[in-house]
Amino acid sequence: MSEAKRLHPAAIIFRIITIARQSIFGLLPIILLASNDGFFSYLLFGGVFLLLLLIGYSILSWMRFTYRVEEDQLRIEQGVLIRKKRTISKHRIQSIDLSQNVIHRIFGLTKVQIETAGSDRTVDAALSAVTFVDGKLLHDELKQKTKVAETIEEETTTDSHPDKAYPSRKISFPKLFIAGSTSGSFGVILGLFAFALSEAESFIPDTIYQETTNWLISQAIQTIVILGLLVFIGIWLIGILGTVIKYGNFTITRYEEELYITRGLLEKKQTTIPLKRIQAVGIKESVIRQPLGFAAVFVEIAGGEVDKQEGTQTLLFPLMRRSKVQGFLQEIVPEYQDLPESFTALPKRALPYYLVRASWILLLAIIAVAIFLTEWVWIPIVLLVFSAILGVLRHQTNGFHLTDSLLTIQMRQFSKETIMLKHKRIQAFEKTQHIIHRKQELATMKGSILNNFFGRHYKLSDLEQKHVDQIADWYSLREKQGSD
Amino acid sequence: MRQSPNERIAEDAIKAWKLLAILMAIIPFLLTLTLFILAYIFTFSYWYGIGLLAITLAEGIITIFIIPKLRWRRWRYQIYDQEIYIQHGILIVNRTLVPMIRVQHVDTKQGPILKKYGLASLTISTAATTHEIPALLEDEAYALRDQISELARVEQDDV
């Protein structure tokens, strides 16, 4: 593979789509403005011109984009007006992921995403479309060399194909279904639905709108309830469908140095997580899932892909029984298998702080509402009860557990999260006390870890001061050496 | 984390902070002045202006004469071979541990105010956090920066 290669022509389509998607928001106001003022022919002309320009540019940039593997390096040359040449050393490559969306799958293509360790996104490379065979070849070629360079023994194992010997987990369909039905996507879809409806209102002709409204009002209350229920179930099903498509065939495999995840029904995505970059392992039990005994497992990783939908956490497994998490960790990430069963709880005297923190805004709201809208005062009062319950729940949930190598924190905002932090992954440790804290011998701790580009700070409020000191002693390298 | 760190920051920090607070106090003072002028032009009661003036004065006295001293008294740090230990905060006391092996880089900084008093601030960055020791004697800050970067030059696992 030493000769320079072009991408598959389908890359032109992807390029067009990307640019069109990026510029549509900029152009939309102009289009709307022009179409209102009756400049339609100009608009059409301009549109066609832009489209031709776009297509021409995409074809040119496709022609100029070449890649080749040379010695230990991947070389990419690209650029229409400004020529760019990029060389990535194999040893610097952290992961190579192949992913396919619908168009890729029709043509038997794949996208190759190459990640390096840096947090600079522009350093990474992506080949938007190559044939699947080429992608695989590239993957093996770039990957194998790195492995051979690291350890020679591994060569045999990578050659005799990897899939069998390594522990692997796949999500079952019922679990996927539950994951979809308990995911919080309901609210989001409901929002989208409402938005679409309000937008559609302006497109539907007035007469039809009027008739429909009249018909709706004339119906019996039962029909309306049933209709409402249908809409509700429909939205729910869409949520499930979304999850099934996104996480269908979710499979995680543990290799020596990395975790490997494939997922997606329509769009197949691969993700490689080098173990070295895992900063923390966490378990999330959302409010709906916790009573049912389900949890999701995630990791915090340094750098790597930023998934906009999932934020900075990367899912290791979308849904499993909470009781099975221990076994899962043991198999897939044995480095984090010491999942504690009990946690050191907070002292009783911390409870007032939690209650105040959860409800002070509502207390203010009650005062404001009581003054200005006296008859509505029950709304914030009801909310106050809920927030007080939340405060109590948080107080009950929060806690920590300390072993030689792991600090495990359990905490709750709304969802219950359990996070396992390794000593060497904590970047800094902080103890905070205000005046009353000091009298009460309480303290707040904060451990900071690195995740995608920013730090993530895990904070546990109002612990026993002696417990915080204990964690600090565990964290402090100095104290430890003193006691040895 | 039971004991406070030993080292205090430079005593001139109080003067530097005072100067900064005086400069900052100009803004609310100007606002108060504006209110008086507006009261004169639109002929509404001067009491609003007087009220604001009282608040401005109280705020000025607190930020100029009280806070810098308290802040300085609380500010402590200590550099060990293995870690950096920092304490700060007036009502809410913060104590931070930063292991040397997690330190990514150290900077010294000097703005015009600090320069006037021959001071410099030291910023310690890890991959996830930054910590600042706000006012050290110039030479001390530079020496400390070199010392920390020397100590931090241990082989790191990664990240």
Interface residues (C-beta under 8 A of the other chain):
Chain A: A117 K276 R277 Q279 A302 K424 R425 I426 Q427 A428 F429 E430 K431 T432 Q433 H434 I435 R438 S448 I449 L450 N451 F454 G455 R456 H457 V468 D469 A472 D473 Y475 S476 L477 R478 Q481
Chain B: M1 R2 Y80 D81 Q82 E83 G89 L91 I92 V93 N94 R95 T96 L97 V98 P99 M100 I101 R102 T126 A127 A128 T129 H131 D157 D158 V159
